[in-house]
């Protein structure tokens, strides 16, 4: 997300975008956690481990999205805080 993009948005839009990013990130964390739990359970209890190893790889690779989401949230929070201090 570009800083110019953040600067040009209204405070209400930024608050809505922050709320949306939080919801999406929370859902992603929940889904990845469940995927890892199911994969580990499958590795422990089932004989065919190839599927569960692949699912763990998918969970780990999808978790690479999380740092960018946290960075976007931090940028938006910083912009909102700077706007509150200016008012």
C-alpha positions as CSV (number, residue, x, y, z in Angstrom):
1,X,0.0,0.0,0.0
2,X,1.4,3.3,-1.0
3,X,1.7,6.2,1.4
4,X,0.0,8.5,-1.1
5,X,-2.9,6.1,-1.2
6,X,-3.3,6.4,2.6
7,X,-2.9,10.2,2.6
8,X,-5.6,10.6,0.0
9,X,-8.3,8.6,1.9
10,X,-10.6,10.0,4.5
11,X,-10.4,9.0,8.1
12,X,-13.7,7.0,7.9
13,X,-12.4,5.0,4.9
14,X,-9.1,4.3,6.7
15,X,-11.0,3.1,9.8
16,X,-13.2,0.9,7.6
17,X,-10.2,-0.5,5.8
18,X,-8.4,-1.2,9.1
19,X,-11.5,-3.0,10.4
20,X,-11.7,-5.1,7.2
21,X,-8.0,-6.0,7.3
22,X,-8.3,-7.1,10.9
23,X,-11.3,-9.3,10.1
24,X,-9.6,-10.9,7.1
25,X,-6.4,-11.4,9.0
26,X,-8.2,-13.0,11.9
27,X,-10.1,-15.3,9.6
28,X,-6.8,-16.2,7.8
29,X,-5.1,-17.0,11.2
30,X,-8.1,-19.1,12.2
31,X,-8.2,-21.1,9.0
32,X,-4.4,-21.7,8.9
33,X,-4.5,-22.8,12.6
34,X,-7.2,-25.3,11.8
35,X,-5.4,-26.5,8.8
36,X,-2.2,-27.1,10.8
37,X,-4.1,-28.9,13.6
38,X,-5.9,-31.2,11.1
39,X,-2.6,-31.8,9.3
40,X,-0.7,-32.7,12.5
41,X,-3.6,-34.9,13.6
42,X,-3.6,-36.6,10.3
43,X,0.2,-37.2,10.4
44,X,-0.1,-38.8,13.8
45,X,-3.1,-41.0,13.2
46,X,-3.2,-41.9,9.5
47,X,-0.9,-44.1,7.4
48,X,-0.9,-42.0,4.3
49,X,1.2,-39.0,5.3
50,X,1.8,-37.4,1.8
51,X,-1.5,-35.5,1.9
52,X,-0.9,-34.1,5.3
53,X,2.6,-33.1,4.5
54,X,1.3,-31.2,1.5
55,X,-1.3,-29.5,3.6
56,X,1.3,-28.3,6.1
57,X,3.3,-26.9,3.2
58,X,0.2,-25.0,2.0
59,X,-0.4,-23.6,5.5
60,X,3.2,-22.5,5.9
61,X,3.2,-20.8,2.4
62,X,-0.1,-19.1,3.0
63,X,1.1,-17.7,6.3
64,X,3.5,-15.6,4.3
65,X,0.7,-13.2,3.7
66,X,0.4,-12.3,7.3
67,X,3.4,-10.1,7.7
68,X,2.2,-7.8,4.8
69,X,-1.2,-7.6,6.5
70,X,0.4,-6.6,9.8
71,X,2.5,-4.0,8.0
72,X,-0.6,-2.5,6.3
73,X,-2.4,-2.4,9.7
74,X,0.5,-0.6,11.3
75,X,0.7,2.0,8.5
76,X,-3.0,2.7,8.7
77,X,-2.9,3.0,12.5
78,X,0.1,5.3,12.3
79,X,-1.8,7.5,9.8
80,X,-4.9,7.6,12.0
81,X,-2.9,8.5,15.1
82,X,-1.1,11.3,13.3
83,X,-4.5,12.6,12.1
84,X,-5.8,12.5,15.7
85,X,-2.8,14.4,17.0
86,X,-3.1,17.1,14.3
87,X,-6.8,17.8,15.2
